[in-house]
Amino acid sequence: MMRPWILSLLFVLCGSFVAAGLAFSGSPGAAAGLLLAFLALAGVNSPLIFPRSVGAAEAQRRSAADGRPVIYWRPGCKYCIRLRIRLGRGARRLHWVNIWQDPAGAAVVRAANDGNETVPTVVVAGRARTNPDAEWVREQLSRSR
């Protein structure tokens, strides 16, 4: 499996290469637009827009200690990105598990979703909820210790 940061780097490199070719051929406007599109793809697939991920076992341990929800996600998931954006700065207070980096996290998600790796899956006090509304997640966060 390709690491998410490698995919982002490939988007940047390919976009730069193609944009440079367009710029040298006399189409600087098209080159700039294409480069912006590739940078956007790199950003969407980048794990950098999410808080630092931890392993499923560590996230569960932390959640048991502080009552905060655990969010299972994967890079490139538009629903994960939407949830992350809607949570705003509060997202940093949650425990994030990248299921592409943690097989145990992927197993938790499959167990909660009839064998499917459907994300985002949020677990609060042992109960899973798939693709929840950001307001619900914020409510769960406010109830934590």
Disulfide bonds with the S-S distance in Angstrom:
none
